[in-house]
Amino acid sequence: MNKIKMFLGALLGSALTACAQNENITSVDAKAFQSAITKDSVQLVDVRTAGEYATRHILYAVNIDVLQPDFKEKAGKMLDNSKPAYVYCRSGRRSMTAANILVGMGFKVVNLKGGIESYPVTEK
């Protein structure tokens, strides 16, 4: 029984490490994220609900709710996978989910570590 627990623990640890080290996802702090999105014309995606977006979002972000079943379809229509996608949510969990989906669609993704809660200034 202990060997099984050790094996499952090692397997889970490997899976989490593999997800955290995806070479097509870069997580950056708020300062680096803000600097990157103001320097270039970027694809900025808020992956929260429409209600959260309406309350507060970063200027020029498009809203594609990652929890909706049509997230992948909308992202495919609205975004260009030849350019990096900059994603954020409230705290960072949903944006990592979105980042993994987008990577599966051929995107390189920059994720805002800590989400909009860590972002110093929002436009709305």
PyMOL commands that set and color helices and strands:
alter all, ss='L'
color gray80, all
select helices_A, chain A and resi 2-20+30-39+50-55+71-78+93-104+116-118
alter helices_A, ss='H'
color red, helices_A
select strands_A, chain A and resi 25-28+43-46+62-63+85-88+109-112
alter strands_A, ss='S'
color yellow, strands_A
deselect
rebuild
show_as cartoon
